[in-house]
């Protein structure tokens, strides 16, 4: 075997395709004309049903100052997606403020009721310790007494 045929039989890497094409070309020269015509028709048919090649399309990607990567076109919901958490936060803060205001009003009302129904001087209510005593002791006892008397 000569050196050229030996290289064709032992190809490496990209040489395999060239070697296969060369061997097929050499072998097809000795084929009868009818077989060559059938092979040509089969090749044309194979090329007609060939799937289209996938084409890669590059899309522009930008980095924002916040470090997020985004594609060139953004949908409406991507642009306003930050509004929903902001609305929840605002309504949450409004609810917390309302709850605290109601709590303050209830505390003041309890203090007024204790002041109007008790014999304690009004100066005593300015003392923070006395207000704590009323919340934990005297008012809690008066609530139990009022429940017992209602029975």
C-alpha positions in Angstrom: 0.0 0.0 0.0 1.4 3.4 -0.9 1.8 6.3 1.5 -1.3 8.3 0.2 -3.7 5.4 0.8 -2.2 4.8 4.2 -2.9 8.4 5.2 -6.4 8.0 4.0 -7.1 5.0 6.1 -5.6 6.4 9.3 -7.0 10.0 9.4 -7.1 12.2 12.5 -9.5 15.0 13.5 -10.7 17.0 10.6 -8.9 14.9 8.1 -11.5 12.1 8.5 -14.1 14.0 6.4 -11.6 14.7 3.6 -10.3 11.1 3.7 -13.9 9.7 3.5 -14.8 12.0 0.6 -11.6 11.1 -1.3 -12.2 7.3 -0.8 -15.9 7.7 -2.0 -14.8 9.8 -5.0 -12.2 7.1 -6.0 -14.6 4.3 -5.5 -17.5 6.0 -7.4 -15.4 6.3 -10.6 -15.5 2.5 -11.2 -19.3 2.3 -10.7 -21.7 1.7 -13.6 -23.6 4.8 -15.0 -27.0 3.5 -13.8 -25.8 3.3 -10.2 -24.2 6.7 -10.4 -27.6 8.2 -11.6 -29.4 6.5 -8.7 -26.9 7.8 -6.2 -27.2 11.3 -7.7 -31.0 11.2 -7.4 -30.8 9.9 -3.8 -28.4 12.7 -2.9 -30.7 15.4 -4.4 -33.7 13.9 -2.5 -31.7 13.9 0.8 -30.7 17.5 0.2 -34.3 18.5 -0.4 -35.6 17.1 2.9 -32.6 18.4 4.8 -33.6 20.2 8.0 -32.7 23.9 8.1 -29.6 24.8 10.1 -30.1 26.5 13.4 -28.9 30.0 13.2 -27.7 31.7 16.3 -29.0 35.2 16.8 -27.1 37.5 19.1 -29.2 39.6 21.3 -27.9 42.8 22.9 -27.5 42.4 26.7 -27.0 45.5 28.9 -25.7 45.7 32.4 -27.6 48.3 34.6 -26.0 50.3 37.3 -27.5 48.0 39.8 -25.5 45.1 38.4 -28.5 43.3 36.9 -28.2 41.9 33.4 -31.1 42.4 31.1 -32.0 41.8 27.5 -32.5 44.7 25.2 -36.4 44.5 25.1 -38.3 44.4 28.4 -41.9 43.6 28.8 -44.5 45.8 30.6 -44.5 43.5 33.7 -40.7 43.6 33.9 -40.8 47.4 34.1 -43.6 47.7 36.7 -42.7 44.5 38.6 -41.3 46.5 41.5 -44.6 48.4 42.1 -46.4 45.4 43.7 -44.0 45.1 46.6 -44.0 48.8 47.1 -47.9 48.9 47.3 -47.8 46.0 49.8 -45.3 47.9 51.9 -47.3 51.2 51.8 -50.5 49.4 52.8 -48.7 47.5 55.5 -47.3 50.7 57.0 -50.7 52.4 56.9 -52.2 49.3 58.7 -49.5 49.4 61.3 -50.0 53.1 61.9 -53.8 52.6 62.2 -53.3 49.7 64.7 -50.9 51.8 66.8 -53.3 54.7 66.8 -56.2 52.5 67.9 -54.0 51.0 70.6 -53.1 54.5 71.9 -56.8 55.6 71.9 -57.8 52.5 73.9 -55.0 53.1 76.4 -56.1 56.7 76.9 -59.7 55.6 77.2 -58.8 53.1 79.9 -56.9 55.8 81.7 -59.8 58.2 81.5 -62.2 55.6 82.8 -59.9 54.8 85.7 -59.5 58.5 86.5 -63.2 59.2 86.4 -64.3 56.2 88.5 -61.5 56.2 91.1 -60.7 58.3 94.1 -57.0 58.6 93.1 -55.7 62.2 92.6 -55.1 63.1 89.0 -51.4 63.9 89.7 -50.8 60.2 90.3 -51.6 59.4 86.7 -48.6 61.5 85.6 -46.3 58.9 87.2 -45.3 56.2 84.6 -45.0 53.6 87.4 -48.5 54.2 88.5 -49.9 53.8 85.0 -48.0 50.5 84.8 -49.6 49.5 88.1 -53.0 50.3 86.8 -52.5 48.2 83.7 -51.1 45.2 85.5 -52.9 45.4 88.9 -55.8 47.6 89.6 -57.5 47.6 86.2 -57.1 43.9 85.8 -58.7 43.4 89.2 -61.6 45.8 88.5 -62.3 43.9 85.2 -62.6 40.6 87.2 -64.8 42.3 89.8 -67.1 43.7 87.1 -67.4 40.2 85.5 -68.2 38.6 88.9 -70.9 41.2 89.7 -72.5 40.7 86.3 -73.2 37.1 87.0 
